[in-house]
Amino acid sequence: MENKASTQTHSAPSIKGRAGGGSLALIPVMLCFFCMGFVDLVGIASNYVKADLGLTDSVANIFPSLVFFWFLIFSVPTGMLMNRIGRKQTVLLSLVVTVAALVLPLFGETFPIMLVAFSLLGIGNALMQTSLNPLVSTVMGGGNLASTLTFGQFVKAIASFSAPYLAMWGATQVIPDFGWNWRVLFAIFFVVGVLSTLWLWATRIDEPPIEGRPSTFVECFKLLGTPVVLLSFLGIMCHVGIDVGTNTTAPKILMERLGMGLNEAAFATSLYFIFRTIGCLTGSFFLRVLNMRTFFIISVCMMALSMCGLFIGQEQWMLYAAIALVGYGNSNVFSMCFATALETMPGKQNEVSGLMIMGLFGGTIFPLLMGLMSDAMGQGGAVLVMAVGVVYLFTYIRQLGK
């Protein structure tokens, strides 16, 4: 697959690019991955908005649900937009939208302001996720793509981790003259967003012009007729579904089987993110020294063991071990599926990227099915839904190395 990526002709969108500082172009690109993690502030922020505005759970849940909605709407059009204005310009546009989303809450905390801010945050993230990954391919020239994307996910996870702590710190401080309290989180991320925008804008990244007519909307979706693209799309849906599913279900399993309270059981989510972050960091190394197929098999086997532990586990150590296993095993699936799809069709990377990011909508589908199953047979039913995703990932193994 590496050969396909490296032998493409100039009649297709080139994945080879060079910035003014050579590999130094990766620094502002990785900072953009940090900005990509801003979207994860929605979880903690929606809780504070609920408390401050006295909202019900159903109304407060509108905010996080907006994120997945915009992935469904904007992912494929963003892939088409990249064909017209380029990958770097599309990432810059996503940063501008994200910065606008971050600045709005600094002027107030009314429901309309927060609704617009979270909508812009979701739109900006959909634009960024679609365009930033192909931009990495341009900078890397096709080499070590999966490894670099995995390291980018590690950088993204740093922002995801820091958001709750920044909000909690702000909530205990008195911010003179501004009255931001927990909303100081938006101010800090706003500064980083502006810095990222200016740095990327000043960085030279050569993108050879696309020859021929850009793909239409229908032609983009026709790419799902290519088996590897369709199967990679489904793989990403399963990855995100298991990711979101574990976050929501792991605490419930501890409460159901160990009798824990919610505050104590919430550690399960932190444990998952800890091992997911470790997986992204170490995965960027393993993907350089191991065959991608081998590492994918190891990752999916860890997830399979996790599903067994979550389904039958009745002791704390077993459940914690299962949560750690799925956190580590699932941490690199996105990068490997994404890289496989991109490298299979080097002449349609922009369009393929849009389709792959649309697969993040799996984060909406899986929890709905898991909720129905858990109502019918307890949290073990929710685990069975995730296990179906793991079984599918086993079938995806044969797509690697083709």
C-alpha positions as CSV (number, residue, x, y, z in Angstrom):
1,M,0.0,0.0,0.0
2,E,2.9,2.2,0.7
3,N,4.0,1.6,-2.9
4,K,0.7,2.8,-4.2
5,A,1.0,6.0,-2.3
6,S,4.6,6.6,-3.4
7,T,4.2,5.9,-7.1
8,Q,1.1,8.1,-7.8
9,T,1.3,10.4,-10.9
10,H,0.8,14.1,-11.0
11,S,-2.6,13.6,-12.7
12,A,-4.1,13.0,-9.3
13,P,-4.0,15.0,-6.1
14,S,-0.4,14.7,-4.9
15,I,0.3,13.6,-1.4
16,K,3.8,14.9,-1.6
17,G,4.3,18.4,-0.2
18,R,7.1,20.5,1.2
19,A,6.9,23.3,3.7
20,G,9.5,26.1,4.0
21,G,11.0,24.3,7.0
22,G,10.7,20.8,5.6
23,S,9.6,18.4,8.4
24,L,9.1,21.5,10.6
25,A,5.8,21.9,8.9
26,L,4.5,19.1,11.1
27,I,4.7,21.3,14.2
28,P,1.9,23.7,13.2
29,V,0.0,20.8,11.8
30,M,0.2,18.9,15.1
31,L,-0.9,22.1,16.9
32,C,-4.0,21.9,14.7
33,F,-4.6,18.4,16.1
34,F,-4.6,20.0,19.5
35,C,-7.3,22.4,18.2
36,M,-9.2,19.4,16.9
37,G,-9.5,18.3,20.5
38,F,-11.4,21.5,21.5
39,V,-14.6,19.8,20.5
40,D,-14.4,17.5,23.5
41,L,-15.0,20.5,25.8
42,V,-18.7,20.1,24.9
43,G,-19.1,17.3,27.5
44,I,-18.0,19.3,30.5
45,A,-19.3,22.6,29.2
46,S,-22.8,21.3,28.7
47,N,-22.9,20.3,32.4
48,Y,-22.0,23.8,33.5
49,V,-24.4,25.4,31.1
50,K,-27.2,23.1,32.4
51,A,-26.4,24.2,36.0
52,D,-26.1,27.9,35.2
53,L,-29.2,28.1,33.0
54,G,-31.3,25.6,34.9
55,L,-31.8,23.4,31.9
56,T,-33.3,19.9,31.9
57,D,-31.2,16.9,30.8
58,S,-33.0,16.6,27.5
59,V,-32.4,20.2,26.6
60,A,-28.8,20.2,27.8
61,N,-28.1,17.1,25.7
62,I,-28.8,19.1,22.6
63,F,-25.3,20.6,22.8
64,P,-23.2,17.4,22.5
65,S,-25.6,15.9,20.0
66,L,-24.9,18.8,17.6
67,V,-21.4,17.6,17.1
68,F,-22.3,14.3,15.4
69,F,-25.0,16.0,13.4
70,W,-22.6,18.4,11.7
71,F,-20.3,15.5,10.8
72,L,-23.1,13.9,8.9
73,I,-23.9,17.1,7.0
74,F,-20.5,18.7,6.3
75,S,-17.9,15.9,5.9
76,V,-18.5,15.0,2.2
77,P,-19.0,18.7,1.1
78,T,-15.7,19.5,2.8
79,G,-13.9,16.9,0.8
80,M,-15.3,18.5,-2.4
81,L,-14.3,22.0,-1.0
82,M,-10.7,20.8,-0.6
83,N,-10.6,20.0,-4.4
84,R,-11.4,23.7,-5.1
85,I,-9.4,25.6,-2.5
86,G,-6.8,23.1,-1.3
87,R,-6.2,21.3,2.0
88,K,-4.3,24.0,3.8
89,Q,-6.9,26.6,3.0
90,T,-9.7,24.3,4.2
91,V,-7.9,23.7,7.5
92,L,-7.4,27.4,7.9
93,L,-11.2,27.9,7.3
94,S,-11.9,25.3,10.0
95,L,-9.7,27.1,12.4
96,V,-11.4,30.4,11.8
97,V,-14.8,28.8,12.4
98,T,-13.5,27.2,15.6
99,V,-12.0,30.5,16.9
100,A,-15.4,32.1,16.2
101,A,-17.1,29.4,18.3
102,L,-14.7,29.9,21.2
103,V,-15.0,33.7,21.3
104,L,-18.8,33.8,21.5
105,P,-19.2,32.4,25.0
106,L,-16.8,35.1,26.3
107,F,-19.6,37.7,25.6
108,G,-22.4,35.9,27.5
109,E,-23.9,32.6,28.5
110,T,-27.4,32.8,27.1
111,F,-29.0,29.8,25.6
112,P,-28.9,31.2,22.0
113,I,-25.3,32.2,22.3
114,M,-24.2,28.8,23.6
115,L,-26.3,27.0,20.9
116,V,-24.6,29.0,18.1
117,A,-21.2,28.5,19.7
118,F,-21.6,24.7,20.0
119,S,-23.0,24.5,16.5
120,L,-20.0,26.4,15.1
121,L,-17.7,24.2,17.2
122,G,-19.2,21.1,15.6
123,I,-19.0,22.6,12.1
124,G,-15.4,23.7,12.5
125,N,-14.5,20.3,13.8
126,A,-16.2,18.5,10.9
127,L,-14.2,20.7,8.5
128,M,-11.0,20.1,10.4
129,Q,-11.3,16.4,10.8
130,T,-12.0,16.0,7.1
131,S,-9.1,18.3,5.9
132,L,-6.4,17.9,8.5
133,N,-5.7,14.2,7.9
134,P,-5.1,14.6,4.2
135,L,-2.9,17.7,4.9
136,V,-0.7,15.4,7.0
137,S,-0.5,13.1,4.0
138,T,0.7,16.1,1.9
139,V,3.4,17.1,4.4
140,M,4.5,13.5,5.0
141,G,4.7,12.7,1.3
142,G,2.9,9.4,1.9
143,G,5.5,8.0,4.4
144,N,4.5,6.7,7.8
145,L,1.0,8.1,7.4
146,A,-0.8,5.8,9.9
147,S,2.0,6.4,12.5
148,T,1.8,10.2,12.1
149,L,-2.0,10.2,12.3
150,T,-1.9,8.2,15.5
151,F,0.6,10.7,17.0
152,G,-1.8,13.5,16.0
153,Q,-4.6,11.7,17.9
154,F,-2.3,11.7,20.9
155,V,-1.9,15.4,20.6
156,K,-5.7,15.8,20.2
157,A,-6.1,13.7,23.4
158,I,-4.1,16.3,25.4
159,A,-6.7,18.9,24.6
160,S,-9.5,16.5,25.4
161,F,-7.9,15.8,28.8
162,S,-7.2,19.4,29.7
163,A,-10.7,20.8,29.0
164,P,-12.4,19.4,32.1
165,Y,-9.5,20.4,34.4
166,L,-9.3,24.0,32.9
167,A,-13.1,24.3,33.4
168,M,-12.9,23.1,37.0
169,W,-10.0,25.4,37.7
170,G,-11.9,28.4,36.3
171,A,-15.0,27.5,38.3
172,T,-13.0,27.9,41.5
173,Q,-11.4,31.2,40.5
174,V,-12.6,34.8,40.4
175,I,-11.7,36.3,37.0
176,P,-11.7,40.1,37.6
177,D,-13.7,42.3,35.3
178,F,-14.8,39.5,32.9
179,G,-16.9,37.2,35.0
180,W,-15.9,34.2,33.0
181,N,-15.5,31.7,35.8
182,W,-15.5,28.2,34.1
183,R,-15.7,30.0,30.7
184,V,-12.1,30.9,31.1
185,L,-11.7,27.6,29.3
186,F,-12.9,29.3,26.1
187,A,-10.5,32.1,26.5
188,I,-7.5,29.8,26.9
189,F,-8.4,27.7,23.9
190,F,-9.2,30.9,21.9
191,V,-5.6,32.0,22.3
192,V,-4.3,28.6,21.2
193,G,-6.7,28.7,18.2
194,V,-5.5,32.1,17.1
195,L,-1.8,31.0,17.4
196,S,-2.5,27.8,15.4
197,T,-4.2,29.8,12.7
198,L,-1.4,32.3,12.3
199,W,1.3,29.7,12.4
200,L,-0.3,27.4,9.8
201,W,-1.0,30.5,7.6
202,A,2.7,31.5,7.7
203,T,3.9,27.9,6.9
204,R,4.6,27.0,3.3
205,I,3.0,23.8,2.2
206,D,3.2,23.0,-1.5
207,E,0.1,21.4,-2.9
208,P,0.3,20.6,-6.7
209,P,-2.9,21.6,-8.4
210,I,-5.6,19.0,-9.1
211,E,-5.8,18.2,-12.7
212,G,-9.2,17.5,-14.3
213,R,-12.7,18.2,-13.1
214,P,-13.4,18.1,-9.4
215,S,-15.7,15.3,-8.2
216,T,-19.4,16.0,-7.8
217,F,-21.5,15.1,-4.7
218,V,-22.9,12.0,-6.3
219,E,-19.4,10.9,-7.5
220,C,-18.1,11.2,-4.0
221,F,-20.7,8.8,-2.7
222,K,-20.1,6.4,-5.6
223,L,-16.6,5.9,-4.1
224,L,-18.4,3.8,-1.4
225,G,-18.8,1.3,-4.2
226,T,-15.1,0.6,-3.9
227,P,-14.9,-2.3,-1.4
228,V,-11.9,-1.0,0.6
229,V,-13.5,2.4,1.0
230,L,-16.8,1.0,2.1
231,L,-15.3,-1.4,4.6
232,S,-13.0,1.3,6.0
233,F,-16.0,3.6,6.4
234,L,-17.8,0.8,8.4
235,G,-14.6,0.2,10.4
236,I,-14.5,3.8,11.5
237,M,-18.2,3.7,12.4
238,C,-17.5,0.7,14.6
239,H,-14.4,2.4,16.1
240,V,-16.4,5.5,17.1
241,G,-19.4,3.5,18.2
242,I,-17.2,1.5,20.6
243,D,-15.4,4.6,21.8
244,V,-18.6,6.5,22.6
245,G,-20.3,3.3,23.9
246,T,-17.5,2.6,26.3
247,N,-17.6,6.1,27.7
248,T,-21.3,5.9,28.4
249,T,-21.6,2.2,29.4
250,A,-18.4,1.5,31.5
251,P,-19.6,3.6,34.6
252,K,-23.0,1.9,34.3
253,I,-21.5,-1.5,34.4
254,L,-19.5,-0.7,37.6
255,M,-22.7,0.7,39.2
256,E,-24.8,-2.3,38.1
257,R,-22.3,-5.1,39.2
258,L,-20.3,-3.5,42.0
259,G,-22.9,-1.2,43.5
260,M,-20.7,1.9,43.1
261,G,-22.1,5.4,43.2
262,L,-22.0,7.6,40.1
263,N,-19.0,9.7,41.3
264,E,-16.9,6.7,42.1
265,A,-17.9,4.8,38.9
266,A,-17.0,7.9,36.8
267,F,-13.4,6.9,37.1
268,A,-14.1,4.3,34.4
269,T,-14.3,7.0,31.8
270,S,-11.0,8.5,33.0
271,L,-9.4,5.1,32.9
272,Y,-10.6,4.6,29.4
273,F,-9.1,7.9,28.2
274,I,-5.8,7.2,30.1
275,F,-5.2,4.0,28.1
276,R,-6.5,5.5,24.9
277,T,-4.0,8.3,25.2
278,I,-1.2,5.8,26.0
279,G,-2.3,3.8,23.0
280,C,-2.0,6.8,20.7
281,L,1.4,7.7,22.0
282,T,2.9,4.2,21.8
283,G,1.0,3.3,18.7
284,S,2.8,5.9,16.7
285,F,6.0,4.0,17.5
286,F,4.7,0.5,17.0
287,L,3.3,1.5,13.6
288,R,6.8,2.4,12.5
289,V,8.4,-0.9,13.6
290,L,5.5,-3.4,13.1
291,N,3.5,-4.3,10.0
292,M,0.2,-2.4,10.1
293,R,-1.7,-5.7,9.7
294,T,0.1,-7.3,12.7
295,F,-0.6,-4.3,14.9
296,F,-4.2,-4.2,13.9
297,I,-4.7,-7.9,14.8
298,I,-3.1,-7.2,18.2
299,S,-5.4,-4.2,18.8
300,V,-8.6,-6.1,17.8
301,C,-7.6,-9.1,20.0
302,M,-7.3,-6.8,22.9
303,M,-10.7,-5.4,22.2
304,A,-12.2,-8.9,22.0
305,L,-10.7,-9.8,25.4
306,S,-12.2,-6.6,26.7
307,M,-15.7,-7.4,25.5
308,C,-15.5,-10.8,27.2
309,G,-14.4,-9.1,30.5
310,L,-17.1,-6.5,30.3
311,F,-19.7,-9.1,29.6
312,I,-18.9,-11.7,32.3
313,G,-16.7,-9.7,34.8
314,Q,-18.1,-9.4,38.3
315,E,-14.9,-8.2,40.1
316,Q,-13.4,-4.7,40.1
317,W,-10.0,-5.8,38.8
318,M,-11.4,-7.7,35.9
319,L,-13.7,-4.8,34.8
320,Y,-10.9,-2.2,35.1
321,A,-8.6,-4.5,33.1
322,A,-11.3,-4.8,30.4
323,I,-11.8,-1.0,30.2
324,A,-8.0,-0.5,29.9
325,L,-7.8,-3.1,27.1
326,V,-10.6,-1.5,25.0
327,G,-9.0,1.9,25.6
328,Y,-5.6,0.8,24.3
329,G,-6.9,-1.5,21.6
330,N,-9.3,1.0,20.1
331,S,-6.9,3.9,20.2
332,N,-5.3,3.2,16.8
333,V,-8.2,1.7,14.8
334,F,-9.2,5.1,13.3
335,S,-5.8,5.9,12.0
336,M,-5.2,2.5,10.5
337,C,-8.7,2.4,8.7
338,F,-8.3,6.0,7.6
339,A,-4.7,5.5,6.2
340,T,-5.8,2.3,4.5
341,A,-8.6,4.1,2.6
342,L,-6.4,7.1,1.7
343,E,-3.5,5.0,0.4
344,T,-5.8,2.7,-1.6
345,M,-7.2,5.6,-3.6
346,P,-4.4,8.2,-3.8
347,G,-6.1,10.1,-6.6
348,K,-9.3,10.7,-4.6
349,Q,-7.9,11.4,-1.1
350,N,-10.0,14.5,-0.5
351,E,-13.3,12.8,-1.3
352,V,-12.3,9.6,0.6
353,S,-11.4,11.7,3.6
354,G,-14.9,13.3,3.6
355,L,-16.5,9.8,3.5
356,M,-14.3,8.5,6.3
357,I,-15.1,11.4,8.6
358,M,-18.8,11.0,7.9
359,G,-18.3,7.6,9.6
360,L,-18.0,9.4,12.9
361,F,-21.8,9.4,12.8
362,G,-21.4,5.9,14.2
363,G,-21.1,7.7,17.6
364,T,-24.8,8.3,17.4
365,I,-26.0,5.0,16.0
366,F,-24.2,2.7,18.5
367,P,-25.4,4.4,21.7
368,L,-29.1,4.2,20.5
369,L,-28.8,0.5,19.9
370,M,-27.0,0.0,23.2
371,G,-29.7,1.8,25.0
372,L,-32.4,-0.5,23.6
373,M,-30.4,-3.6,24.5
374,S,-29.5,-2.5,28.0
375,D,-33.2,-1.8,28.7
376,A,-34.0,-5.4,27.6
377,M,-31.2,-7.3,29.3
378,G,-29.0,-5.0,31.4
379,Q,-25.6,-3.5,30.6
380,G,-24.5,-6.9,29.2
381,G,-26.8,-6.2,26.3
382,A,-25.0,-2.9,25.6
383,V,-21.7,-4.8,25.6
384,L,-23.1,-7.3,23.0
385,V,-23.7,-4.3,20.6
386,M,-20.1,-3.2,21.0
387,A,-19.0,-6.8,20.5
388,V,-20.7,-6.9,17.1
389,G,-18.4,-3.9,16.1
390,V,-15.4,-5.9,17.3
391,V,-16.4,-8.9,15.2
392,Y,-16.7,-6.7,12.2
393,L,-13.1,-5.3,12.8
394,F,-11.9,-8.9,12.7
395,T,-13.4,-9.3,9.2
396,Y,-11.6,-6.0,8.2
397,I,-8.2,-7.5,8.8
398,R,-8.1,-9.0,5.3
399,Q,-8.3,-5.5,3.8
400,L,-4.9,-4.6,5.3
401,G,-1.8,-5.2,3.3
402,K,-3.6,-5.5,0.0
